[in-house]
Amino acid sequence: MNQIEIVTLVFTCSVITYSLSSVYYVYKLRGNLRYQSMNEYIRKGWFIFAPLNCLFYLLTRPYARQPIMDIQQFPELDEIRESWQVIRQEALALREKQHFDQVEGPASDEDYYDLGFRTFYKYGWSKFYLNWYGYQHASALDLCPKTSAILAKNKHIQGAMFSFLPPGGRLTRHLDPIAYSLRYQIGLDTPDSQQCFIDIDGQQYAWKDGESIIFDETYIHYAENNSDQQRLVLMCDIRRPMNPLGRGISFIMDKIMPVTVVPNMPGDRRGLLSRVFASVSPLLSEVRKLKQSNKSLYRLIKHTTNFVLLALLLSLLVGIFYALMWLTAM
């Protein structure tokens, strides 16, 4: 073997070792809550992103490495906390006019297919986008001009939406796929009760009007509203505090994330990835019907599709990861 082949082999083995170690760390060691099984981790844990996420964890500033952060460490969000009543008024007006996107409503799955949050609607959750990774929703500018202006001034906010959870609503155990941001929430219209809470890595937090929380959404978390009142919050993705190398990688992610933009209503833009999944949504609906009539065929199609998507995603991630490792080695 010549020198180039040896370096390539060592580099490849290092990447494989790092990737497997990352998967093990997230599955077995990170946080207090554990996956109930490897099957749950594979289905809900986004294990394919573990190598990239562990790189983000390493590059994160020490004060932002906990499941729940100290809100005082983020003074850049003070204006939002101070303006919560203004934001609340526009959010309640949206709710009264039934502008929140719901799969069960008049808007069809194909029109507003949301890849990132598609499974959340099952138990009553709904949302209204304000902006999303560089794109300002035209509908938000029209219906929520004051909130849009407040958010637009804050360079630390990458995406924002109003999030609604009705009485009896819940979000099952889940986590976000990529540790590219942190999650900020401020209560706008809440039950102010321990019966309405979010659990983040085993720590429960009950929303209250005007009060905020910042947490790492790549820890296992879930939410329940067991009260008889609605829960309405402003939910934002904020920049993860990282060192210069981390900020450089974030710059690359900034260019990728706009493909996930989903519209609230006609006139809003739809990102490339959202357009692709929206176009195949009718086919997916037909396939789901097979679950009742022909389970064997349904499972075959489901597993084949998942394998192909996983292979494509893995190929993309390997390419990105190799590029990042090459850049860091320069």
N, C-alpha and C positions, 0 to 999 in steps of 0.2 A: 504494500500500500504506500502511495506517495503521501506527502505531507498534507496536501489538500484533502485527500480522502480520510486521513486520520482525524484532522480537525473537524470535518463534517460528521464523522461517526461519533466523536466525543460530544460535539454540540447536540446532535440528535438524541443521544442517550441522556444527556443532561436535561433536554426539554421533556423527554418522556418521564424521567424520574421526577422532575419538578411538577409535571402535570398530575401524575398519580399521587404524589405527596399532597398536592393541593386538594384533590378530591377527598383523600382520607382525612385531611385536616378539617374540612368543612363538614364532612359526614360525622366524624367521631369526636372532634375536639373543640370546635368553635361554639361558644355560647353555652347556655344552660339547657335549653330545650333540645331534644334529640328527635331525629326522624324515627317513626315507629318501625320502619323496616327499610331495607335497601330499595324495595319497590317504590315506597313513598318518595325516597330521595330521588330516584331516577325520574319519577312522574312529575314531582312538584319542586324539586330542589335545584333545577337548572345546573346539574353537575357539569355540563359541558363548559360553563363559564367559570368554573372554579379556578383554573390557572390564571385567567385574566383578573378575577376578583381578588385573588390572593396578592397579586402584584399591586392592585389598588390599596389593599389593606396595609401592605408594607410601606407605601408611599404616603399614607394618610398621617396628618399631624396628630400627635399623641392625645390632644384633648378631644378629638373626634373619633376615637376608637372604641367607644362604649356603645352598647345597644341604645341607651337613651343619653343624650348629651345635656350639659348644663346650658340652659337658654341664655345665660349671661355671657357665654363665650361667643355669642353671635350678635353683636350690637348692630350689624348691618340690617337686621330684621326689625329694629325698633320702630321704624315708621309704619310698618304693617301692623304691629301690635297697637300702636297709637291710633291707627285709622280703622280699627276693626268694626266700629259701629257704622261707619260709612259703607264699608264693604258688606256688612250684614244687611243693610237696607236693600242693596242691589241684589243680593243673593235671595232674599225673601221675595222680592218682586218677581224674580225668575221662577221661583217655585210656585208662586200663585198663578202665574201664566202658563205653567206646565211646559216650560222650555227644556227641562232636563231630559237628556237622551235616555230612552228606555227601549230595550229590545222588544218588549211586549207591546209597546205603543204603536202609533201610526207609522213611525219611521221603520222601514224594513231593515233586516239584517244586512242586506247587500248595500243599502245606502250609507249606513254608518257603522260598518263592521269594524270593531275595535280589537285588534289582535292582542294588545297588552292587557286589556281588562275584560275580555270576552266572557270569562267564567264567573265574573262577579255579579252579574245581573240575576242569577238564579235565585238569590235570597233577598231581593228587593233593592239592592244598591243601585244608585244611578249617579250621573255626574254631568257637569257642563264645563267644557274646556274654556279657559281664558287665554292662555297662550301655551305653546309647546315647542321648546328647543329651537328658538329662532323665528318661529312663526306666530304672528299675532292674529287670532281668529277675528274675522270681520264681524261675526255675530256678537262676539264679546265686546268689541268696540262700540257696536250699536246699542246693545242692551245693558252693558256694564261699563260706561265710559269712565267713571271715577275710579273703579277698581282697576281697570286696564291701565289708567294713567299712573296709579300708585305702583303697580307691578313693573311697568315699563321703565321706571326710574331706577329700579334695583337690578344691578348687573349680576348679582349673585343668584337670582332666580332663573332657573332653566325652563321650568314648565309649571303651570298652575291650573287648578280647576276647583269648582265647587263640588263637594262630595256629600251625597245625601244617603242616609240610612233610616228607613222607616221603623216604626215600632214593630218589634219582632224580627227585624232584619239582622243579617249577620254576614260576615266574611269568614270563610273557613281558613284553616292553617295554610299559610302560603308565604312566599318571599319574592322579592323582585329579582330579576335575573342578573343585573349588572350593578356592581358597586361603584357606579360612576357619580352618584349623587347621594344626598341625604334627604330625608323626608321631613317637611315642616307642616304642622297643622295648627290652626287656631280655631277655637270654638266660636260659632256665630249664632246658632240657635240650637241649644242642647238641653237634654233633660236635667243636667246638673245632678246626676245620680250615679251611684256606684253600679247601677244596673246597666248603664250604657258605657262601655269601656273598650279599650284596645289593650291586648296583651302582647308585649314585645319581649321575646326571649324569657318569658316567665314573670315579667314585671307588668302589673296592671296599672293603667292610667285611665281615669274617668274624665271625659271632656267637660269643660265649663266655658261659659260664654266669656270671650275676651282673653282666655288663657291659652298658652302655646306649649307645644312639645316639639322637639327635634329628635329623630331617631334614625338608626341605620336600618333601612328597609330590606337589607339582605340577611337579617336575622329572621327566624321564624316568628310570624305574628298573625294574630287573628282579631276580629272585632265582633262584638255582639251589642244589640240594642234590645234589652229585655224590659225596657220601660214602655209606657203608653204614650210617649212623645217622640217626635221626630228628632233626628240629629243632623245638623247641617254645619259643615266646616269648610274653611278654605284650606286646600291641600296644595303644597308646593314642593317641587324638586329643587333643592338648592345645591350649589356647587360644593362638592366634598373638599374640605381643606386639605391640600396636599403640597408636597415639596415641589420644586421646579420641574423635576422629571415627571411627576404625576400630572402637573398642569400641562406639560407638553403632550402627554398621552390624551388628556382630556380634550385638548384642541382637536385631535383626530376624531374623537367621539362626537364632538360638536358638529362635525361635517357629516356624520353618519345618521345621527338621531332624527333629523327632519324627515327621513323616509317613513317614520312612524306616525306622522301627523294624521289625526282623524277629525273630520268636520263635525260641528254641532248641527248644522242645517245648511240648506242650499246657499251658495255664495262663499262658503269656507273651502279652503284648499284641502286636498287629500294627498298624503305622502305616497311615494312609490310603493312601499311595502304594503300600506293599507289598501292601495288600489288593487294590488295583486290578490290579496286575500279577499277583498270585497268581490272580485270577479269570480273567484272559485267558491264563494259562499253558497250560492244556490246548489252547486254540486255536492258540497259538504252536507247540506240539509237533506238531500236525497239519500246520501250514504247513511246518515243517522237514522233514517227510517228503516234501514235494513236491520237495525239493532233489534227490532221487534219481529220482523218477518224472516230474516236469515242471519242468525248470529255468526255462523261460521264464515260466511262471505264478508260480513261486517268486520270481523276481527282480522281477516286476511287483508282487506283494503286498509284498515286502520294501521296495522303494524307495518305494512309495506310502505305506506305514505310516511309514517313517522321515521322509518329507517332512511328513506330517501332524503327527507328534510334534515334529519340528523347528520347524514353524510355530507350534504351540501353545507350545512352550518359549520360542521367540524372542519371541512376544507377551508372555509373562509377564515375561521378562527386560527387555524394553524398558520395560514398565510400571514395574518395580522401579527400573530405572536412571534413568528420568525422575524418579521420586519422590526418589531419592537426590540427583540433580543439583539438583533444586528445593530440597531441604532444605539442601544445602551453599551454595546461592546466597543463602539467606535471611540 
